[in-house]
């Protein structure tokens, strides 16, 4: 699944807990470093695109730090890639809708 791929890449959030102490979700330090980098760097480079910038700005308004917003964008790209592989389709950028 897309979640398994994200966990393998180290882009899925991890809850740190010890006994009864739960310290929230943090980015994983585990996973395949090369695959994580292969999703993180293009996510950073795509901030010049309006759709990616809007998504990161939305995450920033939710209270996430810049790095966490980039990791969320990379995770979103993993979801898109997994759907493309699952369905056997090519990427089609979203078409802007005019009212």
Biopython code that builds the backbone (N, CA, C, O; Angstrom):
import numpy as np
from Bio.PDB.StructureBuilder import StructureBuilder

atoms = [
    (1, "UNK", "N", (0.841, -1.179, 0.000)),
    (1, "UNK", "CA", (0.000, 0.000, 0.000)),
    (1, "UNK", "C", (0.887, 1.244, 0.000)),
    (1, "UNK", "O", (2.105, 1.153, 0.151)),
    (2, "UNK", "N", (0.267, 2.385, -0.169)),
    (2, "UNK", "CA", (1.011, 3.638, -0.165)),
    (2, "UNK", "C", (1.614, 3.902, 1.214)),
    (2, "UNK", "O", (2.700, 4.473, 1.318)),
    (3, "UNK", "N", (0.926, 3.496, 2.253)),
    (3, "UNK", "CA", (1.446, 3.667, 3.600)),
    (3, "UNK", "C", (2.684, 2.824, 3.845)),
    (3, "UNK", "O", (3.624, 3.271, 4.504)),
    (4, "UNK", "N", (2.688, 1.602, 3.316)),
    (4, "UNK", "CA", (3.861, 0.746, 3.457)),
    (4, "UNK", "C", (5.059, 1.333, 2.706)),
    (4, "UNK", "O", (6.187, 1.297, 3.199)),
    (5, "UNK", "N", (4.803, 1.874, 1.507)),
    (5, "UNK", "CA", (5.876, 2.495, 0.740)),
    (5, "UNK", "C", (6.432, 3.709, 1.478)),
    (5, "UNK", "O", (7.645, 3.915, 1.511)),
    (6, "UNK", "N", (5.553, 4.508, 2.066)),
    (6, "UNK", "CA", (5.997, 5.683, 2.829)),
    (6, "UNK", "C", (6.795, 5.264, 4.060)),
    (6, "UNK", "O", (7.795, 5.898, 4.396)),
    (7, "UNK", "N", (6.362, 4.206, 4.730)),
    (7, "UNK", "CA", (7.091, 3.719, 5.897)),
    (7, "UNK", "C", (8.457, 3.173, 5.490)),
    (7, "UNK", "O", (9.440, 3.374, 6.203)),
    (8, "UNK", "N", (8.526, 2.488, 4.357)),
    (8, "UNK", "CA", (9.801, 1.965, 3.875)),
    (8, "UNK", "C", (10.761, 3.110, 3.548)),
    (8, "UNK", "O", (11.964, 3.013, 3.789)),
    (9, "UNK", "N", (10.216, 4.190, 2.999)),
    (9, "UNK", "CA", (11.046, 5.342, 2.651)),
    (9, "UNK", "C", (11.387, 6.184, 3.870)),
    (9, "UNK", "O", (12.278, 7.030, 3.801)),
    (10, "UNK", "N", (10.698, 5.972, 4.980)),
    (10, "UNK", "CA", (10.954, 6.760, 6.178)),
    (10, "UNK", "C", (10.211, 8.072, 6.181)),
    (10, "UNK", "O", (10.614, 9.002, 6.880)),
    (11, "UNK", "N", (9.116, 8.180, 5.408)),
    (11, "UNK", "CA", (8.348, 9.417, 5.328)),
    (11, "UNK", "C", (7.014, 9.330, 6.058)),
    (11, "UNK", "O", (6.224, 10.273, 6.011)),
    (12, "UNK", "N", (6.757, 8.229, 6.723)),
    (12, "UNK", "CA", (5.529, 8.108, 7.504)),
    (12, "UNK", "C", (5.802, 8.618, 8.920)),
    (12, "UNK", "O", (6.880, 8.373, 9.461)),
    (13, "UNK", "N", (4.842, 9.323, 9.530)),
    (13, "UNK", "CA", (5.075, 9.812, 10.888)),
    (13, "UNK", "C", (5.142, 8.669, 11.888)),
    (13, "UNK", "O", (4.475, 7.648, 11.719)),
    (14, "UNK", "N", (5.947, 8.842, 12.930)),
    (14, "UNK", "CA", (6.144, 7.816, 13.943)),
    (14, "UNK", "C", (5.785, 8.408, 15.297)),
    (14, "UNK", "O", (6.208, 9.517, 15.626)),
    (15, "UNK", "N", (5.006, 7.672, 16.081)),
    (15, "UNK", "CA", (4.672, 8.112, 17.429)),
    (15, "UNK", "C", (5.730, 7.588, 18.383)),
    (15, "UNK", "O", (5.985, 6.385, 18.440)),
    (16, "UNK", "N", (6.339, 8.483, 19.123)),
    (16, "UNK", "CA", (7.339, 8.072, 20.107)),
    (16, "UNK", "C", (6.640, 7.851, 21.436)),
    (16, "UNK", "O", (6.050, 8.773, 21.998)),
    (17, "UNK", "N", (6.709, 6.632, 21.932)),
    (17, "UNK", "CA", (6.102, 6.355, 23.227)),
    (17, "UNK", "C", (6.974, 5.383, 24.000)),
    (17, "UNK", "O", (7.701, 4.565, 23.436)),
    (18, "UNK", "N", (6.869, 5.507, 25.299)),
    (18, "UNK", "CA", (7.614, 4.645, 26.197)),
    (18, "UNK", "C", (6.722, 4.385, 27.397)),
    (18, "UNK", "O", (6.524, 5.263, 28.236)),
    (19, "UNK", "N", (6.194, 3.195, 27.474)),
    (19, "UNK", "CA", (5.272, 2.883, 28.562)),
    (19, "UNK", "C", (3.996, 3.684, 28.420)),
    (19, "UNK", "O", (3.280, 3.536, 27.430)),
    (20, "UNK", "N", (3.701, 4.527, 29.387)),
    (20, "UNK", "CA", (2.489, 5.342, 29.327)),
    (20, "UNK", "C", (2.768, 6.736, 28.788)),
    (20, "UNK", "O", (1.843, 7.540, 28.668)),
    (21, "UNK", "N", (4.018, 7.044, 28.460)),
    (21, "UNK", "CA", (4.393, 8.360, 27.958)),
    (21, "UNK", "C", (4.299, 8.372, 26.443)),
    (21, "UNK", "O", (4.987, 7.607, 25.768)),
    (22, "UNK", "N", (3.443, 9.244, 25.902)),
    (22, "UNK", "CA", (3.302, 9.390, 24.457)),
    (22, "UNK", "C", (3.742, 10.801, 24.098)),
    (22, "UNK", "O", (3.194, 11.779, 24.607)),
    (23, "UNK", "N", (4.726, 10.903, 23.225)),
    (23, "UNK", "CA", (5.313, 12.208, 22.924)),
    (23, "UNK", "C", (5.005, 12.701, 21.522)),
    (23, "UNK", "O", (5.798, 13.458, 20.961)),
    (24, "UNK", "N", (3.903, 12.308, 20.944)),
    (24, "UNK", "CA", (3.491, 12.849, 19.657)),
    (24, "UNK", "C", (4.182, 12.215, 18.470)),
    (24, "UNK", "O", (5.006, 11.312, 18.608)),
    (25, "UNK", "N", (3.822, 12.714, 17.296)),
    (25, "UNK", "CA", (4.356, 12.174, 16.055)),
    (25, "UNK", "C", (5.527, 13.010, 15.569)),
    (25, "UNK", "O", (5.500, 14.239, 15.621)),
    (26, "UNK", "N", (6.551, 12.323, 15.098)),
    (26, "UNK", "CA", (7.757, 12.948, 14.602)),
    (26, "UNK", "C", (8.137, 12.276, 13.296)),
    (26, "UNK", "O", (7.683, 11.164, 13.025)),
    (27, "UNK", "N", (8.963, 12.925, 12.476)),
    (27, "UNK", "CA", (9.457, 12.243, 11.278)),
    (27, "UNK", "C", (10.315, 11.040, 11.663)),
    (27, "UNK", "O", (11.035, 11.066, 12.661)),
    (28, "UNK", "N", (10.226, 10.011, 10.872)),
    (28, "UNK", "CA", (10.985, 8.800, 11.143)),
    (28, "UNK", "C", (12.457, 8.999, 10.808)),
    (28, "UNK", "O", (12.795, 9.661, 9.826)),
    (29, "UNK", "N", (13.322, 8.427, 11.622)),
    (29, "UNK", "CA", (14.749, 8.445, 11.323)),
    (29, "UNK", "C", (15.164, 7.140, 10.655)),
    (29, "UNK", "O", (16.335, 6.948, 10.327)),
    (30, "UNK", "N", (14.218, 6.261, 10.460)),
    (30, "UNK", "CA", (14.489, 4.978, 9.843)),
    (30, "UNK", "C", (14.142, 5.052, 8.368)),
    (30, "UNK", "O", (13.821, 6.119, 7.844)),
    (31, "UNK", "N", (14.209, 3.930, 7.718)),
    (31, "UNK", "CA", (13.805, 3.861, 6.322)),
    (31, "UNK", "C", (14.988, 3.936, 5.372)),
    (31, "UNK", "O", (16.137, 4.111, 5.778)),
    (32, "UNK", "N", (14.671, 3.799, 4.120)),
    (32, "UNK", "CA", (15.665, 3.825, 3.058)),
    (32, "UNK", "C", (16.052, 5.278, 2.796)),
    (32, "UNK", "O", (15.242, 6.062, 2.303)),
    (33, "UNK", "N", (17.281, 5.629, 3.125)),
    (33, "UNK", "CA", (17.723, 7.022, 3.033)),
    (33, "UNK", "C", (17.734, 7.530, 1.585)),
    (33, "UNK", "O", (17.389, 8.682, 1.325)),
    (34, "UNK", "N", (18.129, 6.667, 0.654)),
    (34, "UNK", "CA", (18.173, 7.092, -0.747)),
    (34, "UNK", "C", (16.773, 7.335, -1.289)),
    (34, "UNK", "O", (16.554, 8.294, -2.028)),
    (35, "UNK", "N", (15.820, 6.471, -0.929)),
    (35, "UNK", "CA", (14.446, 6.654, -1.389)),
    (35, "UNK", "C", (13.821, 7.889, -0.746)),
    (35, "UNK", "O", (13.079, 8.628, -1.393)),
    (36, "UNK", "N", (14.125, 8.104, 0.524)),
    (36, "UNK", "CA", (13.621, 9.294, 1.217)),
    (36, "UNK", "C", (14.141, 10.555, 0.542)),
    (36, "UNK", "O", (13.394, 11.511, 0.337)),
    (37, "UNK", "N", (15.409, 10.552, 0.202)),
    (37, "UNK", "CA", (16.005, 11.702, -0.472)),
    (37, "UNK", "C", (15.418, 11.882, -1.869)),
    (37, "UNK", "O", (15.239, 13.010, -2.328)),
    (38, "UNK", "N", (15.116, 10.766, -2.550)),
    (38, "UNK", "CA", (14.554, 10.829, -3.898)),
    (38, "UNK", "C", (13.157, 11.436, -3.907)),
    (38, "UNK", "O", (12.714, 11.921, -4.948)),
    (39, "UNK", "N", (12.457, 11.425, -2.788)),
    (39, "UNK", "CA", (11.152, 12.072, -2.707)),
    (39, "UNK", "C", (11.242, 13.457, -2.081)),
    (39, "UNK", "O", (10.476, 14.350, -2.446)),
    (40, "UNK", "N", (12.167, 13.649, -1.144)),
    (40, "UNK", "CA", (12.261, 14.909, -0.421)),
    (40, "UNK", "C", (12.801, 16.040, -1.306)),
    (40, "UNK", "O", (12.233, 17.132, -1.329)),
    (41, "UNK", "N", (13.892, 15.783, -2.032)),
    (41, "UNK", "CA", (14.501, 16.839, -2.844)),
    (41, "UNK", "C", (13.580, 17.323, -3.968)),
    (41, "UNK", "O", (13.494, 18.533, -4.176)),
    (42, "UNK", "N", (12.887, 16.444, -4.705)),
    (42, "UNK", "CA", (11.935, 16.958, -5.705)),
    (42, "UNK", "C", (10.765, 17.711, -5.069)),
    (42, "UNK", "O", (10.229, 18.643, -5.670)),
    (43, "UNK", "N", (10.367, 17.313, -3.858)),
    (43, "UNK", "CA", (9.306, 18.052, -3.172)),
    (43, "UNK", "C", (9.785, 19.467, -2.861)),
    (43, "UNK", "O", (9.027, 20.426, -3.001)),
    (44, "UNK", "N", (11.032, 19.596, -2.443)),
    (44, "UNK", "CA", (11.595, 20.914, -2.162)),
    (44, "UNK", "C", (11.688, 21.739, -3.442)),
    (44, "UNK", "O", (11.381, 22.931, -3.441)),
    (45, "UNK", "N", (12.111, 21.101, -4.533)),
    (45, "UNK", "CA", (12.251, 21.812, -5.806)),
    (45, "UNK", "C", (10.903, 22.214, -6.385)),
    (45, "UNK", "O", (10.823, 23.175, -7.150)),
    (46, "UNK", "N", (9.840, 21.493, -6.031)),
    (46, "UNK", "CA", (8.526, 21.783, -6.604)),
    (46, "UNK", "C", (7.816, 22.933, -5.907)),
    (46, "UNK", "O", (6.676, 23.244, -6.253)),
    (47, "UNK", "N", (8.455, 23.570, -4.941)),
    (47, "UNK", "CA", (7.810, 24.692, -4.250)),
    (47, "UNK", "C", (7.590, 25.889, -5.177)),
    (47, "UNK", "O", (6.847, 26.807, -4.830)),
    (48, "UNK", "N", (8.218, 25.889, -6.337)),
    (48, "UNK", "CA", (7.968, 26.953, -7.304)),
    (48, "UNK", "C", (6.651, 26.734, -8.047)),
    (48, "UNK", "O", (6.143, 27.655, -8.688)),
    (49, "UNK", "N", (6.094, 25.525, -7.968)),
    (49, "UNK", "CA", (4.806, 25.227, -8.599)),
    (49, "UNK", "C", (3.679, 25.707, -7.685)),
    (49, "UNK", "O", (3.754, 25.511, -6.472)),
    (50, "UNK", "N", (2.634, 26.333, -8.240)),
    (50, "UNK", "CA", (1.577, 26.891, -7.390)),
    (50, "UNK", "C", (0.829, 25.847, -6.561)),
    (50, "UNK", "O", (0.448, 26.126, -5.424)),
    (51, "UNK", "N", (0.613, 24.649, -7.111)),
    (51, "UNK", "CA", (-0.133, 23.626, -6.368)),
    (51, "UNK", "C", (0.667, 23.144, -5.158)),
    (51, "UNK", "O", (0.123, 22.995, -4.064)),
    (52, "UNK", "N", (1.959, 22.902, -5.364)),
    (52, "UNK", "CA", (2.811, 22.445, -4.267)),
    (52, "UNK", "C", (2.986, 23.529, -3.216)),
    (52, "UNK", "O", (2.981, 23.246, -2.018)),
    (53, "UNK", "N", (3.142, 24.768, -3.663)),
    (53, "UNK", "CA", (3.290, 25.880, -2.730)),
    (53, "UNK", "C", (2.015, 26.057, -1.898)),
    (53, "UNK", "O", (2.089, 26.322, -0.698)),
    (54, "UNK", "N", (0.852, 25.910, -2.530)),
    (54, "UNK", "CA", (-0.415, 26.050, -1.799)),
    (54, "UNK", "C", (-0.559, 24.941, -0.759)),
    (54, "UNK", "O", (-1.041, 25.184, 0.347)),
    (55, "UNK", "N", (-0.142, 23.724, -1.111)),
    (55, "UNK", "CA", (-0.236, 22.606, -0.166)),
    (55, "UNK", "C", (0.676, 22.849, 1.037)),
    (55, "UNK", "O", (0.269, 22.639, 2.180)),
    (56, "UNK", "N", (1.914, 23.293, 0.778)),
    (56, "UNK", "CA", (2.849, 23.567, 1.884)),
    (56, "UNK", "C", (2.365, 24.729, 2.737)),
    (56, "UNK", "O", (2.482, 24.693, 3.962)),
    (57, "UNK", "N", (1.824, 25.756, 2.099)),
    (57, "UNK", "CA", (1.305, 26.892, 2.868)),
    (57, "UNK", "C", (0.133, 26.468, 3.744)),
    (57, "UNK", "O", (-0.012, 26.953, 4.866)),
    (58, "UNK", "N", (-0.701, 25.568, 3.237)),
    (58, "UNK", "CA", (-1.818, 25.048, 4.027)),
    (58, "UNK", "C", (-1.306, 24.286, 5.249)),
    (58, "UNK", "O", (-1.837, 24.438, 6.349)),
    (59, "UNK", "N", (-0.281, 23.474, 5.051)),
    (59, "UNK", "CA", (0.305, 22.729, 6.169)),
    (59, "UNK", "C", (0.952, 23.665, 7.178)),
    (59, "UNK", "O", (0.907, 23.417, 8.383)),
    (60, "UNK", "N", (1.561, 24.751, 6.678)),
    (60, "UNK", "CA", (2.164, 25.730, 7.583)),
    (60, "UNK", "C", (1.096, 26.431, 8.427)),
    (60, "UNK", "O", (1.310, 26.705, 9.608)),
    (61, "UNK", "N", (-0.055, 26.719, 7.813)),
    (61, "UNK", "CA", (-1.157, 27.333, 8.564)),
    (61, "UNK", "C", (-1.724, 26.378, 9.605)),
    (61, "UNK", "O", (-2.283, 26.818, 10.609)),
    (62, "UNK", "N", (-1.586, 25.073, 9.373)),
    (62, "UNK", "CA", (-2.029, 24.085, 10.363)),
    (62, "UNK", "C", (-1.074, 24.022, 11.556)),
    (62, "UNK", "O", (-1.386, 23.384, 12.562)),
    (63, "UNK", "N", (0.082, 24.674, 11.454)),
    (63, "UNK", "CA", (1.014, 24.717, 12.570)),
    (63, "UNK", "C", (2.258, 23.867, 12.381)),
    (63, "UNK", "O", (3.062, 23.749, 13.305)),
    (64, "UNK", "N", (2.439, 23.271, 11.203)),
    (64, "UNK", "CA", (3.625, 22.454, 10.965)),
    (64, "UNK", "C", (4.829, 23.347, 10.646)),
    (64, "UNK", "O", (4.677, 24.438, 10.095)),
    (65, "UNK", "N", (6.008, 22.875, 10.994)),
    (65, "UNK", "CA", (7.233, 23.563, 10.635)),
    (65, "UNK", "C", (7.506, 23.353, 9.148)),
    (65, "UNK", "O", (6.868, 22.520, 8.504)),
    (66, "UNK", "N", (8.461, 24.116, 8.608)),
    (66, "UNK", "CA", (8.766, 24.053, 7.183)),
    (66, "UNK", "C", (9.179, 22.642, 6.756)),
    (66, "UNK", "O", (8.705, 22.141, 5.736)),
    (67, "UNK", "N", (10.045, 22.009, 7.519)),
    (67, "UNK", "CA", (10.522, 20.665, 7.172)),
    (67, "UNK", "C", (9.376, 19.670, 7.223)),
    (67, "UNK", "O", (9.274, 18.802, 6.356)),
    (68, "UNK", "N", (8.513, 19.782, 8.225)),
    (68, "UNK", "CA", (7.373, 18.870, 8.340)),
    (68, "UNK", "C", (6.413, 19.055, 7.164)),
    (68, "UNK", "O", (5.838, 18.081, 6.677)),
    (69, "UNK", "N", (6.237, 20.285, 6.710)),
    (69, "UNK", "CA", (5.379, 20.534, 5.553)),
    (69, "UNK", "C", (5.982, 19.918, 4.293)),
    (69, "UNK", "O", (5.255, 19.386, 3.455)),
    (70, "UNK", "N", (7.311, 19.988, 4.154)),
    (70, "UNK", "CA", (7.970, 19.361, 3.005)),
    (70, "UNK", "C", (7.852, 17.844, 3.058)),
    (70, "UNK", "O", (7.670, 17.201, 2.024)),
    (71, "UNK", "N", (7.954, 17.275, 4.233)),
    (71, "UNK", "CA", (7.801, 15.831, 4.372)),
    (71, "UNK", "C", (6.378, 15.424, 4.034)),
    (71, "UNK", "O", (6.165, 14.373, 3.431)),
    (72, "UNK", "N", (5.395, 16.242, 4.414)),
    (72, "UNK", "CA", (4.002, 15.961, 4.064)),
    (72, "UNK", "C", (3.806, 16.023, 2.547)),
    (72, "UNK", "O", (3.065, 15.219, 1.982)),
    (73, "UNK", "N", (4.469, 16.976, 1.891)),
    (73, "UNK", "CA", (4.392, 17.068, 0.433)),
    (73, "UNK", "C", (5.048, 15.855, -0.224)),
    (73, "UNK", "O", (4.527, 15.326, -1.206)),
    (74, "UNK", "N", (6.180, 15.416, 0.308)),
    (74, "UNK", "CA", (6.836, 14.217, -0.228)),
    (74, "UNK", "C", (5.948, 12.998, -0.035)),
    (74, "UNK", "O", (5.873, 12.141, -0.916)),
    (75, "UNK", "N", (5.274, 12.912, 1.110)),
    (75, "UNK", "CA", (4.358, 11.792, 1.361)),
    (75, "UNK", "C", (3.202, 11.826, 0.373)),
    (75, "UNK", "O", (2.760, 10.783, -0.110)),
    (76, "UNK", "N", (2.713, 13.019, 0.072)),
    (76, "UNK", "CA", (1.631, 13.148, -0.907)),
    (76, "UNK", "C", (2.091, 12.660, -2.272)),
    (76, "UNK", "O", (1.325, 12.030, -3.002)),
    (77, "UNK", "N", (3.334, 12.949, -2.614)),
    (77, "UNK", "CA", (3.880, 12.475, -3.889)),
    (77, "UNK", "C", (4.020, 10.952, -3.912)),
    (77, "UNK", "O", (3.853, 10.330, -4.961)),
    (78, "UNK", "N", (4.323, 10.356, -2.773)),
    (78, "UNK", "CA", (4.364, 8.891, -2.690)),
    (78, "UNK", "C", (2.990, 8.312, -2.962)),
    (78, "UNK", "O", (2.866, 7.307, -3.662)),
    (79, "UNK", "N", (1.948, 8.942, -2.411)),
    (79, "UNK", "CA", (0.583, 8.471, -2.647)),
    (79, "UNK", "C", (0.237, 8.519, -4.134)),
    (79, "UNK", "O", (-0.385, 7.596, -4.659)),
    (80, "UNK", "N", (0.640, 9.594, -4.813)),
    (80, "UNK", "CA", (0.375, 9.731, -6.250)),
    (80, "UNK", "C", (1.153, 8.682, -7.032)),
    (80, "UNK", "O", (0.608, 8.054, -7.940)),
    (81, "UNK", "N", (2.421, 8.487, -6.686)),
    (81, "UNK", "CA", (3.234, 7.488, -7.379)),
    (81, "UNK", "C", (2.664, 6.085, -7.194)),
    (81, "UNK", "O", (2.616, 5.300, -8.142)),
    (82, "UNK", "N", (2.234, 5.772, -5.981)),
    (82, "UNK", "CA", (1.673, 4.449, -5.734)),
    (82, "UNK", "C", (0.396, 4.236, -6.543)),
    (82, "UNK", "O", (0.178, 3.155, -7.090)),
    (83, "UNK", "N", (-0.446, 5.264, -6.620)),
    (83, "UNK", "CA", (-1.679, 5.149, -7.404)),
    (83, "UNK", "C", (-1.368, 4.959, -8.885)),
    (83, "UNK", "O", (-2.064, 4.212, -9.573)),
    (84, "UNK", "N", (-0.325, 5.632, -9.382)),
    (84, "UNK", "CA", (0.070, 5.464, -10.776)),
    (84, "UNK", "C", (0.555, 4.044, -11.036)),
    (84, "UNK", "O", (0.205, 3.445, -12.053)),
    (85, "UNK", "N", (1.354, 3.505, -10.127)),
    (85, "UNK", "CA", (1.845, 2.132, -10.296)),
    (85, "UNK", "C", (0.714, 1.122, -10.183)),
    (85, "UNK", "O", (0.672, 0.143, -10.930)),
    (86, "UNK", "N", (-0.207, 1.358, -9.247)),
    (86, "UNK", "CA", (-1.319, 0.446, -9.033)),
    (86, "UNK", "C", (-2.245, 0.399, -10.242)),
    (86, "UNK", "O", (-2.680, -0.673, -10.661)),
    (87, "UNK", "N", (-2.546, 1.587, -10.804)),
    (87, "UNK", "CA", (-3.501, 1.665, -11.906)),
    (87, "UNK", "C", (-2.850, 1.527, -13.276)),
    (87, "UNK", "O", (-3.544, 1.352, -14.277)),
    (88, "UNK", "N", (-1.526, 1.604, -13.327)),
    (88, "UNK", "CA", (-0.835, 1.513, -14.613)),
    (88, "UNK", "C", (-1.084, 2.727, -15.484)),
    (88, "UNK", "O", (-1.214, 2.598, -16.701)),
    (89, "UNK", "N", (-1.154, 3.908, -14.881)),
    (89, "UNK", "CA", (-1.417, 5.133, -15.623)),
    (89, "UNK", "C", (-0.218, 6.072, -15.530)),
    (89, "UNK", "O", (0.690, 5.866, -14.725)),
    (90, "UNK", "N", (-0.234, 7.095, -16.362)),
    (90, "UNK", "CA", (0.778, 8.129, -16.330)),
    (90, "UNK", "C", (0.254, 9.314, -15.540)),
    (90, "UNK", "O", (-0.951, 9.441, -15.324)),
    (91, "UNK", "N", (1.157, 10.179, -15.111)),
    (91, "UNK", "CA", (0.768, 11.349, -14.337)),
    (91, "UNK", "C", (0.093, 12.369, -15.246)),
    (91, "UNK", "O", (0.597, 12.694, -16.321)),
    (92, "UNK", "N", (-1.043, 12.861, -14.800)),
    (92, "UNK", "CA", (-1.726, 13.941, -15.483)),
    (92, "UNK", "C", (-1.906, 15.081, -14.494)),
    (92, "UNK", "O", (-2.581, 14.924, -13.477)),
    (93, "UNK", "N", (-1.301, 16.234, -14.791)),
    (93, "UNK", "CA", (-1.431, 17.336, -13.839)),
    (93, "UNK", "C", (-2.896, 17.773, -13.722)),
    (93, "UNK", "O", (-3.661, 17.651, -14.679)),
    (94, "UNK", "N", (-3.279, 18.275, -12.560)),
    (94, "UNK", "CA", (-4.675, 18.698, -12.398)),
    (94, "UNK", "C", (-4.981, 19.877, -13.310)),
    (94, "UNK", "O", (-4.166, 20.785, -13.472)),
    (95, "UNK", "N", (-6.162, 19.845, -13.895)),
    (95, "UNK", "CA", (-6.571, 20.937, -14.774)),
    (95, "UNK", "C", (-7.241, 22.012, -13.939)),
    (95, "UNK", "O", (-8.098, 21.704, -13.110)),
    (96, "UNK", "N", (-6.867, 23.262, -14.140)),
    (96, "UNK", "CA", (-7.508, 24.334, -13.368)),
    (96, "UNK", "C", (-8.958, 24.506, -13.782)),
    (96, "UNK", "O", (-9.286, 24.490, -14.968)),
    (97, "UNK", "N", (-9.810, 24.667, -12.801)),
    (97, "UNK", "CA", (-11.235, 24.866, -13.087)),
    (97, "UNK", "C", (-11.554, 26.351, -12.948)),
    (97, "UNK", "O", (-11.199, 26.986, -11.955)),
    (98, "UNK", "N", (-12.216, 26.882, -13.942)),
    (98, "UNK", "CA", (-12.611, 28.295, -13.890)),
    (98, "UNK", "C", (-14.110, 28.364, -13.672)),
    (98, "UNK", "O", (-14.868, 27.696, -14.376)),
    (99, "UNK", "N", (-14.545, 29.151, -12.721)),
    (99, "UNK", "CA", (-15.987, 29.232, -12.448)),
    (99, "UNK", "C", (-16.751, 30.034, -13.463)),
    (99, "UNK", "O", (-17.968, 30.177, -13.347)),
]
sb = StructureBuilder()
sb.init_structure("model")
sb.init_model(0)
sb.init_chain("A")
sb.init_seg("    ")
for serial, (resi, resn, name, xyz) in enumerate(atoms, 1):
    if name == "N":
        sb.init_residue(resn, " ", resi, " ")
    sb.init_atom(name, np.array(xyz, "f"), 0.0, 1.0, " ", f" {name:<3s}", serial, name[0])
structure = sb.get_structure()
